[in-house]
Amino acid sequence: MTQNSKGACDSVPMSIDKACQRTGPWSPAVSTGIKRAAVPITEDQVRGIFNRYDANKDGLLSKQELKNAFACLGSRMPGLRALLALQHADVNGDGYISEAEFDKLVKYTLKRGYKFK
């Protein structure tokens, strides 16, 4: 995966839902009015999104960082999804997702069935 000048990965869309900005090669310059099929999100894309939302780059994901990531994944209730993800993946109970717990978070997210539209 390569990083662009803003530090985000080129292979990871900047956003999925309407609340996030859409910029990059994956968003069309002109709306065609054609409906596109939803494509399931991949493990690498989930990892990239969570890495991008580690705002302070400390290798730990807080509840707020998880909430922001789930909002861009298109979650209807990102705060609740962040809380449930913490309960599921935060093995040591410190309130953060560490690198050791990251795989469990990714698997949890993939089971939710998020898709790109």
C-alpha positions as a printed NumPy array, in Angstrom:
array([[  0.   ,   0.   ,   0.   ],
       [  1.304,   3.444,  -0.839],
       [  0.603,   6.647,   1.004],
       [ -0.388,   9.876,  -0.64 ],
       [  0.774,  13.358,   0.391],
       [ -1.859,  13.55 ,   3.141],
       [ -0.623,  10.318,   4.745],
       [ -3.698,   8.307,   3.774],
       [ -3.392,   5.064,   1.876],
       [ -4.227,   5.261,  -1.827],
       [ -5.996,   1.9  ,  -1.821],
       [ -8.387,   2.913,   0.964],
       [-11.307,   5.159,   0.06 ],
       [-11.357,   8.418,   2.018],
       [-14.983,   7.818,   2.91 ],
       [-17.923,   5.557,   2.551],
       [-20.838,   7.528,   3.93 ],
       [-22.176,  10.972,   3.029],
       [-20.835,  12.58 ,   6.227],
       [-17.241,  12.132,   5.058],
       [-15.512,  13.955,   2.238],
       [-15.198,  12.077,  -1.029],
       [-11.971,  12.782,  -2.827],
       [ -9.648,  10.56 ,  -4.756],
       [ -9.544,   8.333,  -7.823],
       [-12.47 ,   6.16 ,  -6.656],
       [-15.064,   8.964,  -6.694],
       [-16.407,   9.94 , -10.11 ],
       [-16.008,  13.556, -11.206],
       [-19.452,  13.521, -12.827],
       [-22.522,  11.81 , -11.442],
       [-23.83 ,   9.397, -14.048],
       [-27.107,   8.607, -12.318],
       [-26.325,   4.903, -12.646],
       [-26.747,   2.805,  -9.542],
       [-23.646,   0.869,  -8.564],
       [-23.58 ,  -2.492,  -6.846],
       [-22.417,  -2.588,  -3.236],
       [-19.058,  -4.327,  -2.876],
       [-18.068,  -6.003,   0.408],
       [-15.175,  -4.314,   2.166],
       [-11.919,  -6.292,   2.324],
       [ -9.698,  -6.99 ,   5.317],
       [ -6.935,  -4.726,   3.958],
       [ -9.411,  -1.885,   3.503],
       [-10.703,  -2.269,   7.077],
       [ -7.126,  -2.23 ,   8.394],
       [ -6.358,   0.889,   6.355],
       [ -9.452,   2.708,   7.599],
       [ -8.694,   1.964,  11.253],
       [ -5.05 ,   2.967,  10.785],
       [ -6.143,   6.233,   9.182],
       [ -8.434,   7.044,  12.113],
       [ -5.672,   6.574,  14.695],
       [ -5.599,  10.369,  15.017],
       [ -2.567,  10.689,  17.294],
       [ -0.676,   7.791,  15.638],
       [  0.068,   6.146,  18.99 ],
       [ -0.877,   2.651,  17.797],
       [ -3.948,   2.611,  20.064],
       [ -7.54 ,   3.194,  18.99 ],
       [ -9.714,   5.06 ,  21.498],
       [-13.501,   4.897,  21.599],
       [-13.713,   8.271,  19.797],
       [-11.31 ,   7.121,  17.068],
       [-13.364,   3.93 ,  16.64 ],
       [-16.569,   5.992,  16.502],
       [-15.11 ,   8.152,  13.724],
       [-13.964,   5.084,  11.782],
       [-17.343,   3.348,  12.094],
       [-19.105,   6.556,  10.99 ],
       [-17.115,   6.532,   7.769],
       [-17.809,   2.831,   7.341],
       [-21.487,   3.8  ,   7.218],
       [-22.627,   2.598,  10.636],
       [-26.045,   3.951,  11.586],
       [-24.998,   4.199,  15.236],
       [-21.209,   4.604,  15.258],
       [-21.016,   5.343,  19.001],
       [-22.786,   2.109,  19.86 ],
       [-20.743,   0.175,  17.298],
       [-17.521,   1.586,  18.816],
       [-18.639,   0.544,  22.303],
       [-19.525,  -2.973,  21.129],
       [-16.225,  -3.254,  19.23 ],
       [-14.328,  -2.272,  22.377],
       [-16.235,  -4.84 ,  24.43 ],
       [-15.459,  -7.506,  21.846],
       [-11.821,  -6.764,  21.022],
       [-10.373,  -5.018,  24.1  ],
       [ -9.005,  -8.118,  25.827],
       [ -7.038,  -6.328,  28.568],
       [ -9.87 ,  -3.898,  29.39 ],
       [ -7.815,  -0.68 ,  29.168],
       [-10.374,   1.066,  26.94 ],
       [ -8.132,   1.067,  23.852],
       [ -7.535,  -1.31 ,  20.967],
       [ -3.819,  -2.09 ,  20.879],
       [ -1.848,  -3.694,  18.058],
       [ -2.223,  -7.071,  19.788],
       [ -6.024,  -6.66 ,  19.758],
       [ -6.212,  -5.179,  16.246],
       [ -6.829,  -8.507,  14.449],
       [ -9.821,  -9.212,  16.666],
       [-11.249,  -5.755,  15.858],
       [-10.793,  -6.311,  12.116],
       [-12.535,  -9.704,  12.241],
       [-15.376,  -8.204,  14.289],
       [-15.812,  -5.425,  11.711],
       [-15.761,  -7.808,   8.753],
       [-18.554,  -9.853,  10.356],
       [-20.755,  -6.743,  10.349],
       [-20.851,  -6.839,   6.525],
       [-19.972,  -3.247,   5.633],
       [-19.97 ,  -2.533,   1.898],
       [-18.74 ,   0.148,  -0.496],
       [-21.488,   1.664,  -2.622]])
